[in-house]
């Protein structure tokens, strides 16, 4: 009787080994798939951020191209008001966006002014 119980126990133990191995393989596959999905999501988010930054930079560059006459990457009051029909309104707008009061609109001030 002891031999039969031992043989049955051994049989049950040996037959369960492939099931456990398959479960571990499935778990590893799921972990790998989750990691791949996380990498893909991160890459997509990084691409969206880069596109957003590029769009902002293009808008600022376009503004500078239109207003920055001396090509110093900032816009002075004279450069800003120069091409505007309503000089008083343009000066008021310039002063409102010139946060550091240095008499020049920097790229960050231009970005804020453009609402980007």
FENDA-V920884 format. One record per residue. N is the residue number from 1. SS is DSSP state (alpha for helix, beta for strand, coil for the rest). OMEGA is omega as a letter, one per 40 degrees, with the letter a starting at -180 (NA if undefined). Layout:
BEGIN
n=N ss=SS omega=OMEGA
n=N ss=SS omega=OMEGA
END
This chain:
BEGIN
n=1 ss=coil omega=i
n=2 ss=alpha omega=i
n=3 ss=alpha omega=a
n=4 ss=alpha omega=i
n=5 ss=alpha omega=i
n=6 ss=alpha omega=i
n=7 ss=alpha omega=i
n=8 ss=alpha omega=i
n=9 ss=alpha omega=i
n=10 ss=alpha omega=i
n=11 ss=alpha omega=i
n=12 ss=alpha omega=i
n=13 ss=alpha omega=a
n=14 ss=alpha omega=a
n=15 ss=alpha omega=a
n=16 ss=alpha omega=a
n=17 ss=alpha omega=i
n=18 ss=alpha omega=i
n=19 ss=alpha omega=i
n=20 ss=alpha omega=i
n=21 ss=alpha omega=i
n=22 ss=alpha omega=i
n=23 ss=alpha omega=i
n=24 ss=alpha omega=i
n=25 ss=alpha omega=i
n=26 ss=alpha omega=i
n=27 ss=alpha omega=i
n=28 ss=alpha omega=i
n=29 ss=alpha omega=i
n=30 ss=alpha omega=i
n=31 ss=alpha omega=i
n=32 ss=alpha omega=i
n=33 ss=alpha omega=i
n=34 ss=alpha omega=i
n=35 ss=alpha omega=i
n=36 ss=alpha omega=i
n=37 ss=alpha omega=i
n=38 ss=alpha omega=i
n=39 ss=alpha omega=i
n=40 ss=alpha omega=i
n=41 ss=alpha omega=i
n=42 ss=alpha omega=i
n=43 ss=alpha omega=i
n=44 ss=alpha omega=i
n=45 ss=alpha omega=i
n=46 ss=alpha omega=i
n=47 ss=alpha omega=i
n=48 ss=alpha omega=i
n=49 ss=alpha omega=i
n=50 ss=alpha omega=i
n=51 ss=alpha omega=i
n=52 ss=alpha omega=i
n=53 ss=alpha omega=i
n=54 ss=alpha omega=i
n=55 ss=alpha omega=i
n=56 ss=alpha omega=a
n=57 ss=alpha omega=i
n=58 ss=alpha omega=i
n=59 ss=alpha omega=i
n=60 ss=alpha omega=i
n=61 ss=alpha omega=i
n=62 ss=alpha omega=i
n=63 ss=alpha omega=i
n=64 ss=alpha omega=i
n=65 ss=alpha omega=a
n=66 ss=alpha omega=a
n=67 ss=alpha omega=a
n=68 ss=coil omega=a
n=69 ss=coil omega=a
n=70 ss=coil omega=i
n=71 ss=coil omega=i
n=72 ss=coil omega=i
n=73 ss=coil omega=i
n=74 ss=coil omega=a
n=75 ss=beta omega=i
n=76 ss=beta omega=i
n=77 ss=alpha omega=a
n=78 ss=alpha omega=i
n=79 ss=alpha omega=a
n=80 ss=alpha omega=a
n=81 ss=alpha omega=a
n=82 ss=alpha omega=a
n=83 ss=coil omega=a
n=84 ss=coil omega=i
n=85 ss=coil omega=a
n=86 ss=coil omega=a
n=87 ss=alpha omega=a
n=88 ss=alpha omega=i
n=89 ss=alpha omega=i
n=90 ss=alpha omega=i
n=91 ss=alpha omega=i
n=92 ss=alpha omega=i
n=93 ss=alpha omega=i
n=94 ss=alpha omega=a
n=95 ss=alpha omega=a
n=96 ss=alpha omega=a
n=97 ss=alpha omega=i
n=98 ss=coil omega=a
n=99 ss=coil omega=a
n=100 ss=coil omega=i
n=101 ss=coil omega=i
n=102 ss=coil omega=i
n=103 ss=coil omega=i
n=104 ss=beta omega=i
n=105 ss=beta omega=i
n=106 ss=coil omega=i
n=107 ss=alpha omega=a
n=108 ss=alpha omega=i
n=109 ss=alpha omega=i
n=110 ss=alpha omega=i
n=111 ss=alpha omega=i
n=112 ss=alpha omega=i
n=113 ss=alpha omega=a
n=114 ss=alpha omega=i
n=115 ss=coil omega=a
n=116 ss=coil omega=NA
END
